[in-house]
Amino acid sequence: MVRSVPERYPDDSLDAGFSLAEAQLGPPEPGSVEAALIDAGRGDGITLSDLRRSPRDAQGAPLLHRIRMQSSVQRVPIPAAFDAVLAVPTVTRDRSVRF
């Protein structure tokens, strides 16, 4: 299944300063929150995940080190950056918004 999200693109010709267009998403990357949710059977629902006790390797390094923000992937030690993550499997654009 191809997934997409509405993404903002700079556009100085518009009052808002940006336009919206669908951005195609690739599969979740290993080590990402999204991949972990899918592996746990939770990828199709809205979830709130407590990251304070997220899994770590034998040396204590976090196993989660990526998170998708709209159409980009941020690389960061997830438990150091977030206490929790609210994940939604589907994002749609409100077509009544005109930019």
C-alpha positions in Angstrom: 0.0 0.0 0.0 1.3 3.4 -0.9 0.9 6.0 1.8 1.0 9.7 1.6 0.7 12.8 3.8 -0.2 16.4 3.0 3.1 18.2 3.0 3.8 22.0 3.1 5.9 23.4 0.3 7.2 27.0 0.3 5.2 29.3 -2.1 5.8 33.1 -1.8 2.9 33.7 -4.2 0.4 32.6 -1.6 -0.7 34.6 1.5 0.1 31.7 3.7 3.6 31.4 2.3 3.2 27.7 1.4 1.0 25.3 -0.6 -0.1 21.8 0.3 0.5 18.7 -1.9 0.5 15.0 -1.3 4.0 13.6 -0.5 4.4 9.8 -1.0 5.9 7.9 1.9 8.3 5.0 1.7 8.2 2.1 4.1 9.1 2.9 7.7 12.8 2.7 8.4 14.3 0.1 10.8 14.8 1.7 14.2 11.9 4.0 13.7 8.9 4.5 16.0 6.6 3.6 13.0 8.4 0.4 12.3 8.2 -0.6 15.9 4.5 0.0 16.0 4.0 -2.1 12.9 6.1 -4.9 14.3 4.0 -4.8 17.5 0.8 -5.1 15.5 -0.2 -1.5 16.3 0.5 0.2 13.0 -3.2 0.5 11.9 -4.6 2.3 14.9 -4.1 5.5 16.8 -1.6 4.9 19.6 0.0 6.8 22.5 3.3 5.2 23.4 5.2 5.9 26.6 8.8 6.2 25.6 10.4 6.5 29.0 10.9 2.8 29.2 11.6 2.2 25.5 13.8 -0.8 24.5 17.6 -0.5 24.6 20.5 -2.6 23.4 22.9 -4.5 25.7 25.0 -1.3 26.1 22.0 0.8 27.0 21.7 2.7 23.7 18.1 3.3 22.6 16.8 1.0 19.8 14.5 3.7 18.6 16.4 6.4 16.8 14.2 7.6 14.0 10.7 9.2 13.8 8.8 10.4 10.8 7.7 14.0 10.9 5.3 14.5 8.0 7.3 13.2 4.9 10.8 13.5 6.4 12.6 11.2 8.9 14.3 12.7 11.9 17.3 10.9 13.4 17.4 11.4 17.1 17.6 9.2 20.2 13.8 8.9 20.6 13.6 8.5 24.4 15.9 11.5 24.9 13.8 13.7 22.7 10.2 12.5 23.6 8.5 11.2 26.7 5.6 9.9 24.6 4.5 9.8 20.9 1.0 10.0 19.6 0.9 8.1 16.3 -1.9 8.2 13.7 -1.9 5.8 10.8 -3.7 8.2 8.4 -3.5 11.9 7.7 -5.9 13.6 5.2 -6.1 17.0 3.8 -9.1 19.2 4.4 -10.0 20.1 0.8 -11.9 23.2 2.0 -8.5 24.8 2.9 -7.4 26.7 -0.2 -3.6 26.9 -0.2 
